[in-house]
Amino acid sequence: MTDVEAAARRFIADVWNATREETAYELVAEDCPGLGGSGPSATLAWHRERRAAFPDLRYKIVDVVASGDRVALHWRAAGTQAGQFGPVPPTGQVVSYSGATFLRFDDKGRIVDVWSVNELFQVLQQLGVEMIPPPPGFTATGE
């Protein structure tokens, strides 16, 4: 296992699963983009927001690919919605979904970039949100 792979696994285990915020200050660089800013505090803001909605949320790493200064993680997550999630009030519903997170590290082994994709529509459907497609001819500009 490479150093960046070990750091990525630690990021998921400590920050995402164990909510050990001090680990974010060790692993996340000050210029790493996050929720409403950059650095460890902005990274933690996103996780605090998600934890407020899903306090028991747990991530399991499915696959890891590491090369040079980059790590790709395929993960699965599950948790119970006990708080507000965007426009969705607490439902008590358990959700399960998967996603991928891509990390880039600097030469000191700190995360300088995080990019994630996940099955947000699947989460919303599991929470009972009705998805209505736009009418024919609809465009993003509304024209």
Backbone as CSV, one residue per row, in Angstrom:
resi,resn,N_x,N_y,N_z,CA_x,CA_y,CA_z,C_x,C_y,C_z
1,MET,0.859,-1.178,0.000,0.000,0.000,0.000,0.902,1.237,0.000
2,THR,0.590,2.164,-0.889,1.380,3.400,-0.964,1.024,4.325,0.195
3,ASP,1.843,5.322,0.422,1.557,6.296,1.483,0.266,7.053,1.210
4,VAL,0.026,7.438,-0.058,-1.211,8.178,-0.357,-2.431,7.273,-0.205
5,GLU,-2.302,6.009,-0.532,-3.427,5.091,-0.331,-3.726,4.944,1.160
6,ALA,-2.683,4.803,1.967,-2.873,4.689,3.415,-3.513,5.963,3.964
7,ALA,-3.082,7.115,3.481,-3.657,8.379,3.928,-5.122,8.485,3.511
8,ALA,-5.449,8.043,2.303,-6.837,8.072,1.829,-7.713,7.161,2.684
9,ARG,-7.226,5.972,2.976,-7.985,5.048,3.834,-8.176,5.640,5.235
10,ARG,-7.150,6.295,5.741,-7.246,6.935,7.059,-8.255,8.082,7.034
11,PHE,-8.284,8.837,5.941,-9.241,9.928,5.787,-10.672,9.403,5.901
12,ILE,-10.961,8.298,5.221,-12.309,7.711,5.281,-12.588,7.167,6.681
13,ALA,-11.656,6.389,7.226,-11.864,5.759,8.535,-11.981,6.778,9.655
14,ASP,-11.060,7.744,9.687,-11.030,8.684,10.803,-11.993,9.853,10.647
15,VAL,-11.992,10.488,9.480,-12.786,11.704,9.296,-14.230,11.365,8.937
16,TRP,-14.422,10.522,7.938,-15.783,10.222,7.496,-16.522,9.322,8.477
17,ASN,-15.866,8.264,8.973,-16.570,7.295,9.815,-16.468,7.583,11.303
18,ALA,-15.293,7.917,11.797,-15.101,8.063,13.236,-15.253,9.511,13.708
19,THR,-15.484,10.430,12.796,-15.609,11.869,13.079,-14.460,12.390,13.941
20,ARG,-13.265,11.897,13.675,-12.066,12.407,14.355,-11.593,13.646,13.597
21,GLU,-12.105,14.776,14.004,-11.832,16.011,13.278,-10.356,16.381,13.279
22,GLU,-9.616,15.998,14.310,-8.194,16.325,14.357,-7.434,15.705,13.188
23,THR,-7.915,14.569,12.693,-7.260,13.918,11.548,-7.376,14.789,10.305
24,ALA,-8.492,15.491,10.144,-8.642,16.380,8.992,-7.562,17.462,9.017
25,TYR,-7.226,17.945,10.199,-6.190,18.982,10.308,-4.799,18.427,9.997
26,GLU,-4.625,17.123,10.136,-3.358,16.486,9.760,-3.293,16.188,8.266
27,LEU,-4.426,15.784,7.677,-4.426,15.268,6.307,-4.835,16.261,5.225
28,VAL,-5.555,17.317,5.573,-6.102,18.223,4.561,-5.293,19.523,4.540
29,ALA,-4.813,19.884,3.352,-4.034,21.116,3.176,-4.939,22.339,3.285
30,GLU,-4.356,23.461,3.641,-5.111,24.711,3.818,-5.796,25.184,2.535
31,ASP,-5.233,24.850,1.366,-5.824,25.323,0.114,-6.766,24.303,-0.527
32,CYS,-7.064,23.205,0.167,-7.991,22.199,-0.363,-9.412,22.761,-0.321
33,PRO,-10.118,22.772,-1.466,-11.472,23.322,-1.481,-12.444,22.471,-0.672
34,GLY,-13.395,23.140,-0.021,-14.415,22.456,0.763,-15.714,23.239,0.705
35,LEU,-16.578,23.030,1.672,-17.890,23.675,1.700,-17.740,25.131,2.136
36,GLY,-17.936,26.052,1.206,-17.900,27.467,1.511,-16.530,28.033,1.828
37,GLY,-15.480,27.332,1.476,-14.135,27.828,1.765,-13.096,26.789,1.407
38,SER,-11.991,26.818,2.120,-10.941,25.850,1.857,-10.298,25.412,3.162
39,GLY,-9.537,24.314,3.079,-8.823,23.799,4.235,-9.631,22.808,5.042
40,PRO,-9.039,22.338,6.129,-9.699,21.329,6.971,-11.062,21.764,7.485
41,SER,-11.204,23.021,7.888,-12.489,23.463,8.439,-13.600,23.407,7.393
42,ALA,-13.282,23.732,6.147,-14.290,23.673,5.080,-14.622,22.222,4.728
43,THR,-13.621,21.352,4.780,-13.869,19.917,4.558,-14.774,19.382,5.663
44,LEU,-14.479,19.756,6.886,-15.286,19.296,8.019,-16.697,19.864,7.980
45,ALA,-16.882,21.066,7.451,-18.219,21.662,7.360,-19.148,20.769,6.541
46,TRP,-18.637,20.241,5.441,-19.450,19.349,4.618,-19.837,18.106,5.409
47,HIS,-18.860,17.535,6.118,-19.140,16.312,6.873,-20.068,16.565,8.058
48,ARG,-19.938,17.708,8.695,-20.854,18.034,9.792,-22.283,18.160,9.273
49,GLU,-22.432,18.789,8.105,-23.755,18.953,7.500,-24.371,17.590,7.180
50,ARG,-23.578,16.714,6.591,-24.073,15.376,6.249,-24.395,14.583,7.513
51,ARG,-23.551,14.690,8.549,-23.773,13.990,9.819,-25.015,14.519,10.541
52,ALA,-25.327,15.792,10.374,-26.538,16.333,10.994,-27.773,15.654,10.411
53,ALA,-27.717,15.321,9.130,-28.846,14.643,8.479,-28.823,13.139,8.735
54,PHE,-27.630,12.541,8.753,-27.468,11.087,8.895,-26.428,10.804,9.992
55,PRO,-26.806,10.886,11.264,-25.829,10.761,12.350,-25.085,9.428,12.385
56,ASP,-25.711,8.363,11.902,-25.059,7.048,11.941,-24.454,6.655,10.583
57,LEU,-24.257,7.608,9.701,-23.738,7.333,8.361,-22.371,6.657,8.444
58,ARG,-22.223,5.560,7.705,-20.972,4.808,7.666,-20.596,4.549,6.216
59,TYR,-19.303,4.669,5.943,-18.761,4.429,4.613,-17.914,3.167,4.630
60,LYS,-18.053,2.373,3.579,-17.218,1.176,3.405,-16.491,1.321,2.078
61,ILE,-15.182,1.186,2.115,-14.401,1.257,0.883,-14.578,-0.045,0.123
62,VAL,-14.971,0.064,-1.150,-15.165,-1.090,-2.022,-13.902,-1.360,-2.831
63,ASP,-13.278,-0.291,-3.324,-12.097,-0.439,-4.165,-11.255,0.834,-4.080
64,VAL,-9.942,0.665,-4.226,-9.010,1.785,-4.191,-8.016,1.620,-5.333
65,VAL,-7.770,2.712,-6.043,-6.720,2.749,-7.057,-5.844,3.952,-6.724
66,ALA,-4.546,3.693,-6.537,-3.608,4.773,-6.209,-2.500,4.797,-7.249
67,SER,-2.170,6.000,-7.686,-1.087,6.173,-8.649,-0.469,7.554,-8.442
68,GLY,0.829,7.566,-8.169,1.509,8.839,-7.966,0.907,9.597,-6.808
69,ASP,0.415,10.805,-7.074,-0.153,11.653,-6.021,-1.683,11.599,-5.973
70,ARG,-2.278,10.604,-6.640,-3.739,10.534,-6.730,-4.280,9.194,-6.236
71,VAL,-5.483,9.273,-5.644,-6.165,8.072,-5.163,-7.631,8.167,-5.572
72,ALA,-8.144,7.078,-6.121,-9.570,6.971,-6.446,-10.176,5.929,-5.508
73,LEU,-11.283,6.293,-4.882,-11.972,5.412,-3.940,-13.392,5.169,-4.419
74,HIS,-13.770,3.899,-4.512,-15.171,3.547,-4.739,-15.686,3.119,-3.378
75,TRP,-16.807,3.704,-2.928,-17.314,3.424,-1.601,-18.815,3.192,-1.614
76,ARG,-19.295,2.583,-0.544,-20.729,2.438,-0.278,-21.000,3.085,1.061
77,ALA,-22.162,3.672,1.198,-22.535,4.334,2.442,-23.960,3.955,2.827
78,ALA,-24.222,3.977,4.123,-25.574,3.719,4.621,-25.758,4.500,5.920
79,GLY,-26.973,4.987,6.112,-27.284,5.707,7.340,-28.767,6.014,7.423
80,THR,-29.181,6.443,8.596,-30.578,6.753,8.877,-30.773,8.263,8.896
81,GLN,-31.746,8.745,8.129,-31.990,10.181,8.100,-32.735,10.608,9.366
82,ALA,-32.008,11.286,10.261,-32.585,11.763,11.514,-32.660,13.288,11.564
83,GLY,-32.107,13.944,10.540,-32.126,15.402,10.486,-32.457,15.878,9.086
84,GLN,-32.597,17.179,8.938,-32.910,17.789,7.644,-31.832,17.456,6.622
85,PHE,-32.237,17.028,5.423,-31.304,16.765,4.323,-31.763,17.605,3.140
86,GLY,-31.120,18.755,2.943,-31.584,19.682,1.916,-33.014,20.070,2.230
87,PRO,-33.924,19.898,1.261,-35.319,20.254,1.507,-36.130,19.147,2.192
88,VAL,-35.488,18.010,2.482,-36.218,16.854,3.005,-36.158,16.831,4.534
89,PRO,-37.312,16.952,5.199,-37.321,16.870,6.666,-36.978,15.448,7.112
90,PRO,-36.621,15.257,8.377,-36.264,13.927,8.869,-37.356,12.896,8.584
91,THR,-36.947,11.741,8.083,-37.890,10.680,7.750,-37.705,9.424,8.599
92,GLY,-36.546,9.262,9.216,-36.238,8.020,9.920,-35.891,6.888,8.959
93,GLN,-35.827,7.207,7.683,-35.562,6.219,6.629,-34.067,5.894,6.547
94,VAL,-33.754,4.609,6.388,-32.379,4.183,6.147,-32.115,4.278,4.654
95,VAL,-30.988,4.884,4.294,-30.584,4.964,2.895,-29.273,4.220,2.702
96,SER,-29.082,3.727,1.499,-27.843,3.056,1.114,-27.524,3.492,-0.295
97,TYR,-26.284,3.927,-0.510,-25.909,4.415,-1.829,-24.406,4.269,-2.013
98,SER,-23.953,4.489,-3.230,-22.519,4.385,-3.476,-22.025,5.627,-4.197
99,GLY,-20.711,5.743,-4.259,-20.099,6.878,-4.915,-18.619,6.650,-5.118
100,ALA,-17.980,7.666,-5.637,-16.539,7.623,-5.864,-15.953,8.957,-5.432
101,THR,-14.786,8.890,-4.815,-14.083,10.089,-4.385,-12.666,10.035,-4.936
102,PHE,-12.239,11.157,-5.464,-10.913,11.269,-6.057,-10.120,12.289,-5.245
103,LEU,-8.965,11.878,-4.773,-8.124,12.727,-3.942,-6.794,12.979,-4.638
104,ARG,-6.274,14.191,-4.473,-4.924,14.510,-4.957,-4.129,15.015,-3.762
105,PHE,-2.890,14.559,-3.642,-2.039,14.873,-2.500,-0.863,15.746,-2.920
106,ASP,-0.381,16.561,-1.980,0.827,17.343,-2.239,2.055,16.518,-1.837
107,ASP,3.234,17.099,-1.976,4.460,16.351,-1.683,4.672,16.106,-0.188
108,LYS,3.835,16.703,0.656,3.896,16.456,2.100,2.865,15.418,2.539
109,GLY,2.129,14.848,1.568,1.136,13.836,1.876,-0.190,14.383,2.356
110,ARG,-0.449,15.665,2.089,-1.727,16.272,2.474,-2.657,16.350,1.265
111,ILE,-3.934,16.229,1.529,-4.948,16.293,0.471,-5.087,17.744,0.012
112,VAL,-4.920,17.963,-1.300,-5.057,19.313,-1.855,-6.281,19.452,-2.761
113,ASP,-6.899,18.321,-3.090,-8.092,18.378,-3.926,-8.957,17.155,-3.645
114,VAL,-10.253,17.376,-3.520,-11.236,16.307,-3.308,-12.357,16.521,-4.308
115,TRP,-12.709,15.463,-5.001,-13.842,15.533,-5.921,-14.635,14.253,-5.749
116,SER,-15.923,14.361,-5.464,-16.763,13.192,-5.227,-18.009,13.223,-6.089
117,VAL,-18.457,12.050,-6.449,-19.744,11.864,-7.115,-20.472,10.765,-6.349
118,ASN,-21.807,10.891,-6.276,-22.570,9.847,-5.607,-23.970,9.770,-6.184
119,GLU,-24.713,8.797,-5.710,-26.051,8.528,-6.216,-27.099,9.351,-5.465
120,LEU,-27.015,10.678,-5.595,-27.914,11.575,-4.873,-29.382,11.313,-5.208
121,PHE,-29.689,11.068,-6.474,-31.081,10.804,-6.841,-31.593,9.540,-6.168
122,GLN,-30.743,8.543,-6.040,-31.133,7.314,-5.349,-31.427,7.602,-3.869
123,VAL,-30.612,8.439,-3.241,-30.835,8.814,-1.845,-32.186,9.512,-1.721
124,LEU,-32.446,10.475,-2.588,-33.712,11.212,-2.525,-34.908,10.293,-2.753
125,GLN,-34.785,9.349,-3.679,-35.871,8.400,-3.908,-36.106,7.539,-2.668
126,GLN,-35.035,7.104,-2.023,-35.173,6.294,-0.811,-35.822,7.082,0.323
127,LEU,-35.683,8.397,0.280,-36.299,9.257,1.289,-37.736,9.626,0.927
128,GLY,-38.211,9.141,-0.227,-39.598,9.361,-0.624,-39.843,10.609,-1.443
129,VAL,-38.774,11.230,-1.940,-38.934,12.418,-2.773,-39.396,11.991,-4.155
130,GLU,-40.476,12.588,-4.633,-40.991,12.269,-5.961,-40.195,13.028,-7.013
131,MET,-39.686,12.295,-7.986,-38.910,12.902,-9.068,-39.817,13.057,-10.278
132,ILE,-40.085,14.305,-10.646,-40.942,14.584,-11.796,-40.065,15.149,-12.901
133,PRO,-40.027,14.488,-14.058,-39.194,15.006,-15.147,-39.749,16.319,-15.685
134,PRO,-38.883,17.153,-16.241,-39.365,18.416,-16.814,-40.255,18.156,-18.032
135,PRO,-41.092,19.114,-18.374,-41.976,18.938,-19.536,-41.169,18.896,-20.840
136,PRO,-41.729,18.316,-21.879,-41.034,18.305,-23.185,-40.688,19.722,-23.636
137,GLY,-39.506,19.894,-24.166,-39.078,21.185,-24.669,-38.464,22.078,-23.603
138,PHE,-38.438,21.653,-22.352,-37.859,22.460,-21.281,-36.348,22.530,-21.439
139,THR,-35.796,23.716,-21.233,-34.338,23.885,-21.239,-33.923,24.515,-19.915
140,ALA,-32.654,24.413,-19.588,-32.147,24.944,-18.325,-32.369,26.448,-18.202
141,THR,-32.427,27.142,-19.323,-32.646,28.592,-19.274,-34.122,28.931,-19.213
142,GLY,-34.978,27.907,-19.334,-36.417,28.131,-19.260,-37.020,28.634,-20.567
143,GLU,-36.247,28.647,-21.632,-36.750,29.152,-22.926,-37.465,28.072,-23.696
